[in-house]
Amino acid sequence: MVPDLIIVGGGPAGATAGLIAARAGARVRILDRATFPRHKLCGDTINPGALAVLRRLGTCAKVEASGLRVDGMVVTGEGGVRIAGRYPGGLAGRAILRRELDWILLRAALDAGCELDSGTVVRRAIVDDGRGVSRVRGVEVASRAGTARLRAPVVIAADGRRSTLAFGLGLARHPRSPRRWAVGGYFENVPVQTGAAVFGEMHVRRRHYVGVAPLPGGLTNVCLVKPSMGGDAALGDPARLLQQTIAADALLRDRLDGATLVASPVVLGPLAVEATGRLALDGLLVAGDAAGFVDPMTGDGLRFAIQGGELAARAALRALAQGWTGVQAAVAAERAAAFRGKWRFNRALRAIVSSPAGVTIGAMGARFAPVVLRAIITQAGDCACA
């Protein structure tokens, strides 16, 4: 049976898109090279805005039950600056391992009627140039069963920041700047924060920053993000790089005193992905990191993925019901309306962090005007969307 919709990628964007489309009656087939549940480098936190989207979709209860409540953020800077900010109005996020989050969302999609082909590698899009009009008609895949061509009226590329489909069709690229890489590892025996509230942590330093996220079960996610160009030998030994960064920072050294790295850290980069500006082909929609990957320092990548999957699913349903006329323009406008303000905020914040002078000025501002930093924490948490 030919599906109505093929989704490439079973992460948060793909699973959300599949869930919505299947609930609406579409026949959905999800393809992923991985076998779930699988590990994924991430900050392991869901901010209040992302949690609100999951609540609207009816998939929040298991995430809230499995995750650790996060009440706000602690941000530190140069010179001992430390500001703690609660999310306003009693809002909270959750800290949860990505493999658990992804599996919760994917199981919801499967329960709604989606089919899953795991261990399936998508090689390329099938593009039909008939009648002088290019249109995506399906995908070519490779699996243990061999190579096959799978066709569907709509394909959603939700296959991550190295998207085979988006890069292969010239819709995405890695920009020359910023060129940042992430090194993430899990630690045990990290001292528990005092007080009833749990806070995520962002330690902003000259030329790099370190996120610290407590997780259920006693684990703590520690993720370093630093600029790097080709030939960076330090990335060849990520465990040493992570531990050296901690040891060289007095606050982090004290914060993680006695902690033990429990597994080899994962390296991911370059982080940024941007759209090339080339018009998307009818037959194809793009969601999640494949549509543009942001620096994760504001912790909103999951909201972009989940809400982006929602927008792609609704566009797919319109295309199935009414044809492709106006669909691409409409979904582009919807994405801009949903994300443009946060994209601008992220660019401004990344510009500050990438400049040593900016970090110094920001630290001084935080010391003398902490209300400004607390407003930034509210914005970073997507609290207006909650």
C-alpha positions as a LaTeX table, in Angstrom:
\begin{tabular}{lrrr}
\hline
Residue & $x$ (\AA) & $y$ (\AA) & $z$ (\AA) \\
\hline
Met1 & 0.00 & 0.00 & 0.00 \\
Val2 & 1.37 & 3.41 & $-1.00$ \\
Pro3 & 1.44 & 5.72 & 2.02 \\
Asp4 & 0.05 & 9.24 & 1.90 \\
Leu5 & 3.10 & 10.55 & 3.72 \\
Ile6 & 6.70 & 9.40 & 4.13 \\
Ile7 & 8.59 & 10.98 & 7.01 \\
Val8 & 12.36 & 10.64 & 6.99 \\
Gly9 & 13.53 & 10.79 & 10.60 \\
Gly10 & 11.85 & 9.52 & 13.77 \\
Gly11 & 13.10 & 12.21 & 16.17 \\
Pro12 & 10.86 & 14.84 & 17.80 \\
Ala13 & 10.04 & 16.65 & 14.54 \\
Gly14 & 9.29 & 13.50 & 12.56 \\
Ala15 & 7.37 & 11.79 & 15.36 \\
Thr16 & 5.25 & 14.89 & 15.98 \\
Ala17 & 4.48 & 15.26 & 12.28 \\
Gly18 & 3.55 & 11.59 & 12.05 \\
Leu19 & 1.35 & 11.76 & 15.14 \\
Ile20 & $-0.68$ & 14.70 & 13.81 \\
Ala21 & $-1.02$ & 13.33 & 10.28 \\
Ala22 & $-2.02$ & 9.84 & 11.45 \\
Arg23 & $-4.60$ & 11.23 & 13.84 \\
Ala24 & $-6.11$ & 13.06 & 10.85 \\
Gly25 & $-6.43$ & 9.78 & 8.98 \\
Ala26 & $-3.32$ & 9.87 & 6.78 \\
Arg27 & $-1.34$ & 6.69 & 6.10 \\
Val28 & 2.12 & 7.51 & 7.44 \\
Arg29 & 5.41 & 5.66 & 7.07 \\
Ile30 & 8.38 & 6.82 & 9.19 \\
Leu31 & 11.90 & 5.88 & 8.09 \\
Asp32 & 14.99 & 6.08 & 10.29 \\
Arg33 & 18.49 & 4.66 & 10.08 \\
Ala34 & 18.55 & 4.10 & 13.85 \\
Thr35 & 16.83 & 1.52 & 16.00 \\
Phe36 & 14.90 & 3.12 & 18.85 \\
Pro37 & 15.39 & 3.92 & 21.63 \\
Arg38 & 18.74 & 5.42 & 20.68 \\
His39 & 21.15 & 7.94 & 22.20 \\
Lys40 & 21.26 & 11.50 & 20.88 \\
Leu41 & 23.58 & 14.32 & 21.95 \\
Cys42 & 21.38 & 17.03 & 23.42 \\
Gly43 & 21.15 & 19.32 & 26.42 \\
Asp44 & 18.39 & 16.97 & 27.66 \\
Thr45 & 16.08 & 19.81 & 28.69 \\
Ile46 & 12.63 & 20.79 & 27.46 \\
Asn47 & 11.81 & 24.43 & 28.13 \\
Pro48 & 8.32 & 25.64 & 29.15 \\
Gly49 & 7.45 & 26.65 & 25.58 \\
Ala50 & 8.24 & 23.21 & 24.17 \\
Leu51 & 6.35 & 21.56 & 27.02 \\
Ala52 & 3.31 & 23.69 & 26.16 \\
Val53 & 3.35 & 22.37 & 22.58 \\
Leu54 & 3.49 & 18.79 & 23.86 \\
Arg55 & 0.61 & 19.56 & 26.21 \\
Arg56 & $-1.46$ & 20.87 & 23.32 \\
Leu57 & $-0.72$ & 17.67 & 21.37 \\
Gly58 & $-1.66$ & 15.45 & 24.30 \\
Thr59 & 1.82 & 13.93 & 24.64 \\
Cys60 & 2.97 & 15.80 & 27.73 \\
Ala61 & 1.84 & 13.54 & 30.56 \\
Lys62 & 4.49 & 10.84 & 30.10 \\
Val63 & 7.22 & 13.45 & 29.60 \\
Glu64 & 6.24 & 15.24 & 32.81 \\
Ala65 & 6.03 & 11.95 & 34.70 \\
Ser66 & 9.44 & 10.75 & 33.47 \\
Gly67 & 11.32 & 14.05 & 33.56 \\
Leu68 & 12.80 & 16.11 & 36.35 \\
Arg69 & 11.03 & 19.44 & 36.93 \\
Val70 & 13.22 & 22.44 & 36.04 \\
Asp71 & 12.08 & 25.71 & 37.59 \\
Gly72 & 14.44 & 28.14 & 35.88 \\
Met73 & 18.03 & 28.87 & 34.93 \\
Val74 & 21.26 & 29.83 & 36.64 \\
Val75 & 23.55 & 31.87 & 34.41 \\
Thr76 & 27.14 & 32.62 & 35.40 \\
Gly77 & 29.68 & 34.80 & 33.68 \\
Glu78 & 33.15 & 36.21 & 34.01 \\
Gly79 & 34.29 & 37.64 & 37.33 \\
Gly80 & 32.03 & 35.51 & 39.51 \\
Val81 & 28.74 & 36.85 & 38.18 \\
Arg82 & 25.86 & 34.51 & 39.07 \\
Ile83 & 22.18 & 35.15 & 38.45 \\
Ala84 & 19.38 & 32.70 & 39.17 \\
Gly85 & 16.06 & 33.28 & 37.45 \\
Arg86 & 12.83 & 31.34 & 37.86 \\
Tyr87 & 10.50 & 30.96 & 34.95 \\
Pro88 & 7.56 & 33.32 & 35.55 \\
Gly89 & 4.07 & 32.38 & 36.66 \\
Gly90 & 5.02 & 29.03 & 38.10 \\
Leu91 & 6.05 & 27.71 & 34.69 \\
Ala92 & 8.58 & 24.90 & 34.53 \\
Gly93 & 10.43 & 22.77 & 32.02 \\
Arg94 & 11.63 & 19.19 & 32.26 \\
Ala95 & 15.01 & 17.47 & 32.13 \\
Ile96 & 14.85 & 14.06 & 30.47 \\
Leu97 & 17.28 & 11.91 & 28.50 \\
Arg98 & 16.75 & 12.43 & 24.77 \\
Arg99 & 16.53 & 8.70 & 24.12 \\
Glu100 & 13.57 & 8.58 & 26.52 \\
Leu101 & 11.89 & 11.69 & 25.11 \\
Asp102 & 12.27 & 10.53 & 21.52 \\
Trp103 & 10.91 & 7.10 & 22.34 \\
Ile104 & 7.87 & 8.58 & 24.13 \\
Leu105 & 7.03 & 10.74 & 21.12 \\
Leu106 & 7.68 & 8.00 & 18.58 \\
Arg107 & 5.54 & 5.50 & 20.46 \\
Ala108 & 2.71 & 8.05 & 20.48 \\
Ala109 & 3.02 & 8.30 & 16.69 \\
Leu110 & 3.00 & 4.50 & 16.35 \\
Asp111 & $-0.05$ & 4.25 & 18.63 \\
Ala112 & $-1.79$ & 6.76 & 16.33 \\
Gly113 & $-1.24$ & 4.41 & 13.38 \\
Cys114 & 2.15 & 5.30 & 11.88 \\
Glu115 & 4.37 & 2.54 & 10.51 \\
Leu116 & 8.09 & 2.58 & 11.38 \\
Asp117 & 10.94 & 1.24 & 9.25 \\
Ser118 & 14.02 & 1.37 & 11.47 \\
Gly119 & 17.50 & 0.50 & 10.23 \\
Thr120 & 16.60 & 2.11 & 6.91 \\
Val121 & 19.00 & 4.54 & 5.24 \\
Val122 & 17.53 & 7.12 & 2.87 \\
Arg123 & 19.91 & 7.66 & $-0.06$ \\
Arg124 & 18.18 & 10.42 & $-1.96$ \\
Ala125 & 14.90 & 11.98 & $-2.99$ \\
Ile126 & 13.09 & 10.73 & $-6.08$ \\
Val127 & 12.48 & 13.82 & $-8.20$ \\
Asp128 & 10.11 & 13.75 & $-11.15$ \\
Asp129 & 10.84 & 16.42 & $-13.79$ \\
Gly130 & 7.83 & 15.58 & $-15.93$ \\
Arg131 & 5.94 & 18.36 & $-17.71$ \\
Gly132 & 8.77 & 20.77 & $-16.93$ \\
Val133 & 7.95 & 20.84 & $-13.22$ \\
Ser134 & 10.24 & 19.25 & $-10.60$ \\
Arg135 & 8.44 & 17.48 & $-7.78$ \\
Val136 & 9.55 & 15.05 & $-5.08$ \\
Arg137 & 7.68 & 11.77 & $-5.48$ \\
Gly138 & 9.35 & 9.62 & $-2.83$ \\
Val139 & 12.74 & 8.41 & $-1.62$ \\
Glu140 & 15.32 & 5.79 & $-2.47$ \\
Val141 & 16.30 & 3.69 & 0.55 \\
Ala142 & 18.73 & 0.96 & 1.53 \\
Ser143 & 18.11 & $-1.59$ & 4.27 \\
Arg144 & 18.94 & $-5.19$ & 5.09 \\
Ala145 & 16.32 & $-6.16$ & 2.53 \\
Gly146 & 18.19 & $-4.28$ & $-0.20$ \\
Thr147 & 17.60 & $-1.06$ & $-2.15$ \\
Ala148 & 14.09 & 0.14 & $-2.87$ \\
Arg149 & 12.20 & 3.14 & $-4.19$ \\
Leu150 & 9.36 & 4.22 & $-1.92$ \\
Arg151 & 6.78 & 6.62 & $-3.31$ \\
Ala152 & 4.29 & 8.93 & $-1.64$ \\
Pro153 & 2.45 & 12.16 & $-2.52$ \\
Val154 & 4.20 & 13.96 & 0.35 \\
Val155 & 7.65 & 13.52 & 1.91 \\
Ile156 & 8.77 & 15.30 & 5.09 \\
Ala157 & 12.52 & 15.62 & 5.64 \\
Ala158 & 13.00 & 15.48 & 9.40 \\
Asp159 & 16.36 & 13.74 & 9.22 \\
Gly160 & 18.44 & 16.10 & 11.30 \\
Arg161 & 21.18 & 18.64 & 10.83 \\
Arg162 & 22.97 & 16.46 & 8.25 \\
Ser163 & 19.75 & 15.88 & 6.33 \\
Thr164 & 20.36 & 13.72 & 3.27 \\
Leu165 & 17.31 & 15.21 & 1.59 \\
Ala166 & 17.77 & 18.90 & 2.43 \\
Phe167 & 21.50 & 18.92 & 1.63 \\
Gly168 & 21.08 & 16.67 & $-1.39$ \\
Leu169 & 18.52 & 19.01 & $-2.95$ \\
Gly170 & 20.54 & 22.13 & $-2.13$ \\
Leu171 & 18.03 & 23.42 & 0.42 \\
Ala172 & 20.46 & 23.52 & 3.38 \\
Arg173 & 24.14 & 24.16 & 4.08 \\
His174 & 26.60 & 24.64 & 6.92 \\
Pro175 & 27.40 & 28.39 & 7.08 \\
Arg176 & 30.99 & 29.61 & 7.34 \\
Ser177 & 30.13 & 31.30 & 10.62 \\
Pro178 & 29.46 & 30.43 & 13.37 \\
Arg179 & 31.46 & 27.18 & 13.38 \\
Arg180 & 30.80 & 25.69 & 16.78 \\
Trp181 & 31.13 & 22.14 & 18.03 \\
Ala182 & 29.53 & 20.51 & 21.04 \\
Val183 & 31.08 & 17.97 & 23.39 \\
Gly184 & 28.58 & 16.33 & 25.73 \\
Gly185 & 29.04 & 13.80 & 28.50 \\
Tyr186 & 27.23 & 12.38 & 31.51 \\
Phe187 & 28.54 & 12.58 & 35.06 \\
Glu188 & 27.60 & 10.89 & 38.31 \\
Asn189 & 28.03 & 12.19 & 41.87 \\
Val190 & 27.43 & 15.84 & 40.97 \\
Pro191 & 26.47 & 17.68 & 44.17 \\
Val192 & 22.73 & 18.31 & 44.45 \\
Gln193 & 21.68 & 21.94 & 44.36 \\
Thr194 & 20.40 & 23.28 & 47.65 \\
Gly195 & 16.73 & 24.19 & 47.97 \\
Ala196 & 13.57 & 22.64 & 46.61 \\
Ala197 & 13.81 & 24.17 & 43.13 \\
Val198 & 15.93 & 22.64 & 40.37 \\
Phe199 & 17.68 & 24.94 & 37.90 \\
Gly200 & 19.40 & 24.34 & 34.62 \\
Glu201 & 22.79 & 26.01 & 34.38 \\
Met202 & 24.55 & 28.00 & 31.67 \\
His203 & 28.15 & 29.03 & 32.35 \\
Val204 & 29.14 & 31.65 & 29.79 \\
Arg205 & 32.85 & 32.26 & 29.30 \\
Arg206 & 35.07 & 33.90 & 26.71 \\
Arg207 & 34.84 & 31.89 & 23.50 \\
His208 & 32.84 & 29.01 & 24.97 \\
Tyr209 & 30.02 & 28.08 & 27.29 \\
Val210 & 29.09 & 25.03 & 29.34 \\
Gly211 & 25.57 & 23.80 & 30.06 \\
Val212 & 24.88 & 21.68 & 33.13 \\
Ala213 & 21.55 & 19.86 & 33.45 \\
Pro214 & 20.62 & 17.56 & 36.34 \\
Leu215 & 18.66 & 14.49 & 35.19 \\
Pro216 & 16.47 & 11.83 & 36.81 \\
Gly217 & 18.37 & 8.93 & 38.32 \\
Gly218 & 21.38 & 10.90 & 39.50 \\
Leu219 & 22.97 & 11.68 & 36.13 \\
Thr220 & 24.06 & 15.17 & 35.09 \\
Asn221 & 24.47 & 16.30 & 31.50 \\
Val222 & 27.54 & 18.51 & 30.94 \\
Cys223 & 27.86 & 19.98 & 27.46 \\
Leu224 & 30.67 & 22.22 & 26.22 \\
Val225 & 30.12 & 24.34 & 23.10 \\
Lys226 & 33.18 & 25.97 & 21.56 \\
Pro227 & 34.26 & 27.46 & 18.24 \\
Ser228 & 36.38 & 25.18 & 16.10 \\
Met229 & 37.67 & 25.05 & 12.56 \\
Gly230 & 39.24 & 22.16 & 10.69 \\
Gly231 & 42.18 & 20.39 & 12.30 \\
Asp232 & 41.21 & 21.07 & 15.91 \\
Ala233 & 43.22 & 18.36 & 17.67 \\
Ala234 & 41.42 & 18.94 & 20.98 \\
Leu235 & 38.23 & 17.40 & 19.57 \\
Gly236 & 40.16 & 14.16 & 19.02 \\
Asp237 & 40.09 & 13.51 & 22.78 \\
Pro238 & 36.70 & 14.82 & 23.92 \\
Ala239 & 36.93 & 13.40 & 27.44 \\
Arg240 & 40.20 & 15.22 & 28.06 \\
Leu241 & 38.85 & 18.44 & 26.53 \\
Leu242 & 35.75 & 18.35 & 28.71 \\
Gln243 & 37.68 & 17.61 & 31.89 \\
Gln244 & 40.34 & 20.23 & 31.13 \\
Thr245 & 37.64 & 22.86 & 30.58 \\
Ile246 & 36.10 & 22.02 & 33.94 \\
Ala247 & 39.47 & 21.97 & 35.74 \\
Ala248 & 40.45 & 25.38 & 34.34 \\
Asp249 & 37.28 & 27.07 & 35.58 \\
Ala250 & 37.10 & 27.74 & 39.32 \\
Leu251 & 33.31 & 27.71 & 39.50 \\
Leu252 & 32.87 & 24.58 & 37.41 \\
Arg253 & 35.74 & 22.87 & 39.22 \\
Asp254 & 33.94 & 23.45 & 42.51 \\
Arg255 & 30.52 & 22.61 & 41.08 \\
Leu256 & 31.68 & 19.24 & 39.71 \\
Asp257 & 34.10 & 18.37 & 42.50 \\
Gly258 & 34.05 & 14.59 & 43.00 \\
Ala259 & 31.93 & 13.96 & 39.89 \\
Thr260 & 32.75 & 11.01 & 37.65 \\
Leu261 & 32.44 & 10.85 & 33.87 \\
Val262 & 30.45 & 7.68 & 33.22 \\
Ala263 & 30.85 & 7.23 & 29.46 \\
Ser264 & 32.86 & 8.56 & 26.54 \\
Pro265 & 31.59 & 12.02 & 25.56 \\
Val266 & 29.95 & 12.55 & 22.19 \\
Val267 & 31.17 & 15.20 & 19.71 \\
Leu268 & 28.79 & 16.98 & 17.36 \\
Gly269 & 29.53 & 19.65 & 14.79 \\
Pro270 & 29.60 & 21.93 & 13.04 \\
Leu271 & 26.36 & 22.89 & 14.73 \\
Ala272 & 24.78 & 25.53 & 12.56 \\
Val273 & 22.61 & 24.69 & 9.56 \\
Glu274 & 20.91 & 27.33 & 7.47 \\
Ala275 & 18.50 & 27.34 & 4.57 \\
Thr276 & 20.15 & 28.22 & 1.26 \\
Gly277 & 17.22 & 30.30 & 0.08 \\
Arg278 & 16.46 & 27.91 & $-2.76$ \\
Leu279 & 12.72 & 27.35 & $-3.14$ \\
Ala280 & 11.52 & 24.04 & $-1.75$ \\
Leu281 & 10.20 & 21.51 & $-4.26$ \\
Asp282 & 6.56 & 20.55 & $-4.18$ \\
Gly283 & 6.20 & 17.09 & $-2.72$ \\
Leu284 & 8.73 & 17.87 & 0.01 \\
Leu285 & 8.42 & 19.63 & 3.36 \\
Val286 & 11.30 & 20.18 & 5.78 \\
Ala287 & 11.09 & 20.12 & 9.57 \\
Gly288 & 13.33 & 20.04 & 12.64 \\
Asp289 & 17.08 & 20.50 & 12.35 \\
Ala290 & 16.89 & 19.81 & 8.61 \\
Ala291 & 15.05 & 23.12 & 8.25 \\
Gly292 & 17.78 & 24.98 & 10.15 \\
Phe293 & 19.73 & 24.09 & 13.27 \\
Val294 & 20.34 & 26.72 & 15.92 \\
Asp295 & 23.09 & 26.99 & 18.47 \\
Pro296 & 21.66 & 25.13 & 21.48 \\
Met297 & 22.64 & 27.65 & 24.16 \\
Thr298 & 19.08 & 28.91 & 24.64 \\
Gly299 & 17.70 & 25.39 & 24.99 \\
Asp300 & 14.93 & 25.95 & 22.46 \\
Gly301 & 15.96 & 23.48 & 19.77 \\
Leu302 & 13.29 & 21.03 & 20.92 \\
Arg303 & 10.53 & 23.63 & 20.62 \\
Phe304 & 11.66 & 24.41 & 17.08 \\
Ala305 & 11.67 & 20.69 & 16.29 \\
Ile306 & 8.31 & 19.82 & 17.84 \\
Gln307 & 6.44 & 22.89 & 16.64 \\
Gly308 & 8.16 & 22.66 & 13.25 \\
Gly309 & 6.94 & 19.07 & 12.95 \\
Glu310 & 3.44 & 20.26 & 13.78 \\
Leu311 & 3.55 & 22.94 & 11.07 \\
Ala312 & 4.91 & 20.47 & 8.50 \\
Ala313 & 2.16 & 17.95 & 9.29 \\
Arg314 & $-0.60$ & 20.50 & 8.84 \\
Ala315 & 0.97 & 21.62 & 5.55 \\
Ala316 & 1.15 & 17.99 & 4.42 \\
Leu317 & $-2.54$ & 17.51 & 5.19 \\
Arg318 & $-3.40$ & 20.63 & 3.17 \\
Ala319 & $-1.35$ & 19.35 & 0.24 \\
Leu320 & $-3.05$ & 15.95 & 0.39 \\
Ala321 & $-6.50$ & 17.52 & 0.49 \\
Gln322 & $-6.12$ & 20.46 & $-1.90$ \\
Gly323 & $-2.90$ & 20.07 & $-3.89$ \\
Trp324 & 0.35 & 21.98 & $-3.59$ \\
Thr325 & $-0.75$ & 25.43 & $-4.75$ \\
Gly326 & 0.23 & 27.93 & $-2.07$ \\
Val327 & 1.33 & 25.27 & 0.45 \\
Gln328 & 5.05 & 26.07 & 0.45 \\
Ala329 & 4.49 & 29.83 & 0.80 \\
Ala330 & 1.99 & 29.30 & 3.60 \\
Val331 & 4.19 & 27.01 & 5.67 \\
Ala332 & 7.17 & 29.35 & 5.21 \\
Ala333 & 5.08 & 32.24 & 6.53 \\
Glu334 & 3.86 & 30.14 & 9.46 \\
Arg335 & 7.41 & 29.16 & 10.38 \\
Ala336 & 8.54 & 32.77 & 10.23 \\
Ala337 & 5.66 & 33.91 & 12.42 \\
Ala338 & 6.33 & 31.17 & 14.97 \\
Phe339 & 10.13 & 31.44 & 15.11 \\
Arg340 & 11.37 & 34.77 & 13.72 \\
Gly341 & 11.48 & 36.59 & 17.05 \\
Lys342 & 13.39 & 33.79 & 18.72 \\
Trp343 & 15.80 & 33.47 & 15.79 \\
Arg344 & 16.69 & 37.15 & 16.22 \\
Phe345 & 17.09 & 36.73 & 19.97 \\
Asn346 & 19.39 & 33.73 & 19.45 \\
Arg347 & 21.56 & 35.54 & 16.92 \\
Ala348 & 22.02 & 38.48 & 19.28 \\
Leu349 & 22.88 & 36.22 & 22.20 \\
Arg350 & 25.36 & 34.19 & 20.15 \\
Ala351 & 27.04 & 37.39 & 18.97 \\
Ile352 & 27.59 & 38.43 & 22.59 \\
Val353 & 29.01 & 35.05 & 23.58 \\
Ser354 & 31.34 & 34.87 & 20.59 \\
Ser355 & 32.97 & 38.18 & 21.59 \\
Pro356 & 35.25 & 38.35 & 24.65 \\
Ala357 & 34.33 & 42.02 & 25.01 \\
Gly358 & 30.66 & 41.12 & 24.77 \\
Val359 & 30.97 & 38.59 & 27.57 \\
Thr360 & 32.73 & 41.15 & 29.76 \\
Ile361 & 30.09 & 43.81 & 29.11 \\
Gly362 & 27.32 & 41.27 & 29.60 \\
Ala363 & 28.80 & 40.18 & 32.92 \\
Met364 & 28.94 & 43.79 & 34.11 \\
Gly365 & 25.35 & 44.34 & 33.02 \\
Ala366 & 24.22 & 41.21 & 34.83 \\
Arg367 & 25.96 & 42.36 & 38.01 \\
Phe368 & 24.35 & 45.78 & 38.05 \\
Ala369 & 21.03 & 45.04 & 36.31 \\
Pro370 & 20.08 & 41.42 & 37.10 \\
Val371 & 16.49 & 42.09 & 36.03 \\
Val372 & 17.78 & 42.21 & 32.44 \\
Leu373 & 19.30 & 38.74 & 32.71 \\
Arg374 & 16.13 & 37.39 & 34.29 \\
Ala375 & 14.20 & 38.74 & 31.32 \\
Ile376 & 16.63 & 36.92 & 29.04 \\
Ile377 & 15.99 & 33.67 & 30.95 \\
Thr378 & 12.25 & 34.17 & 30.45 \\
Gln379 & 12.77 & 34.70 & 26.73 \\
Ala380 & 15.19 & 31.78 & 26.43 \\
Gly381 & 12.60 & 29.51 & 28.05 \\
Asp382 & 9.98 & 30.42 & 25.43 \\
Cys383 & 7.71 & 31.31 & 28.34 \\
Ala384 & 5.53 & 33.52 & 26.15 \\
Cys385 & 4.57 & 30.37 & 24.20 \\
Ala386 & 3.59 & 28.45 & 27.33 \\
\hline
\end{tabular}
